[in-house]
Amino acid sequence: MTNQELIDALREADAVQFGEFELSHGGTSEYYVDKYLFETDPRCLELIAEAFAERLEGGANTKLGGVALGGVPLAAATSVAAGVPYVIARKQRKEYGTGNLIEGDLEEGEEVVVLEDIVTTGTSLIDAVEALREAGATVNRALVVVDREEGGRENVEEAGVEVDALVTASELLANR
């Protein structure tokens, strides 16, 4: 898959929108990448899963970590494409049942590659990395669909995690 193929698929799914949007961190933007539109589009999800699977290193020794909510369909699709299991990093511990912050089978010392939809400030990704590390995982790498190029990559890398984005905002917005 080429970057342009994914960019075209994201645009065809109407996942790239223009106007004035408030972002989750409180800032505003003239464009919005709607993760729910691209994560529920079979073609986009297939391209993303294939691209993430190609970037995985370690094969059988690697587990995926999906950041709830947006990273979960990405982790599930990539799990199938790559043949590797995944866990889910919740945003907060549930107050019933097991009360887990990490859902799924995770053994102490396992390497987890975290999957995220969009990185802006990197806060949700860093929170997930910290939760996974507290649960005993080794986390050194994250795969993201879109890097908005607003400092998130740098913030995540300061937490000791390499970020590999399929596309950047510059690429996504070029020639529109």
Summary of the structure (lengths in Angstrom):
residues: 176
radius of gyration: 15.5
end to end distance: 20.0
largest distance: 49.6
contacts: 586
relative contact order: 0.15
helix: 39%
strand: 29%
